[in-house]
């Protein structure tokens, strides 16, 4: 049976930090069309069940649209609803998504 993978994306104005678990793959791309295309190519190489994207004042909109257009399962997450006043780093988003799928 194949192991399920989950992705997490920490969003900022200029950069996206990506973590894929359980493989613990980490990378960064620019938060623009070229970066989104690079991200999609990276993620296509993994059997990702879902990707959690931090809601970040609108900076996440482009990457969410690009991932959805590529046919990927995306969950937009409000970090403050999940963990009070301190947002989670990208490395914890995949765990959050994994626990939500049940």
N, C-alpha and C positions, 0 to 999 in steps of 0.2 A: 504494500500500500504506500503510495507517495505521501511524503510529508507536506502538510499545508504550510504555505508561507504567507506572511502578512507584511505589508509595507507601511511605513510611517513617514510623513513629510512635514518637516518643520519649515515654516514659511517666513521669509522676510522680504523686504522690498526688492532687494537685488539678488538673493540667493535662496535656493531650496536645498535643505539638508535631508538626505534620504537614508533610511535604515530598513533593511529587510531581515526579518527573523523567521526561522531560527538560524539562518545562515550567518547572521551578524555582518552582513554586507553593508558598508557605509560609503556614501559618496555625496558630492555636492555638484549642483549645476546652477547656471544662471537662471533667474526668474524672468525669462523672456522666451519668445518662440523657439529660438535655437536650443535653449536649455530644456524646454519641454520636449522637443523632438529627441534630444539625447537621453532624457529620462525615460521616455517611452521605449526606446531601443534597449536601455539597460533592463527595464522591468519585464520586457518580453522574454528575456532569457531566463526568468524565474517563473515558477508556477505559483503566482500570487493569487490568493483567494480574494483579498480586499486590501485597499489602501486607505489609510486614515490621513486626512489632510487637516492641519490646524487652520481654523478660521482666524484670519489675521487682517481684519480691517479692509478686506477687498483685495489684498495682494495675492490671495489664493485663487481668485476667479479664473484667471487664464489657465493655470495648470489643471484645475478641476475640469474645465471645458475640454482641454486637450486630452486628458486621460479618458474622459467619457467618450469623446469622439473616437478614441482608439479602442473602445469596447472594454475598458477596464472598470472594475467595480470600485467605486470611490465613496468614502464616507467623510463628510465634512464634520469636524468635531470642534465644539466650543471648549477650549481648554479650561476655562473658568468654571464651567458647570461640572466638569469631572473632578477637578482637584482644587477647588477653592481659589485662592488668589495667586497661586504660582503655577504657570504653565508647565507642561511636561516637555522634556526634550524629545527630539524625534525618535530616539531609541526606545521610548516607552509607548509611542503610538501603535506600533504593531501588536504589542501585548494587549493594549486596549481594544483594538479591532478584533483580535482573536477571542477575547472574552465576550464581545458583543454578538458574535455570530451564533452563539448557542441559543 
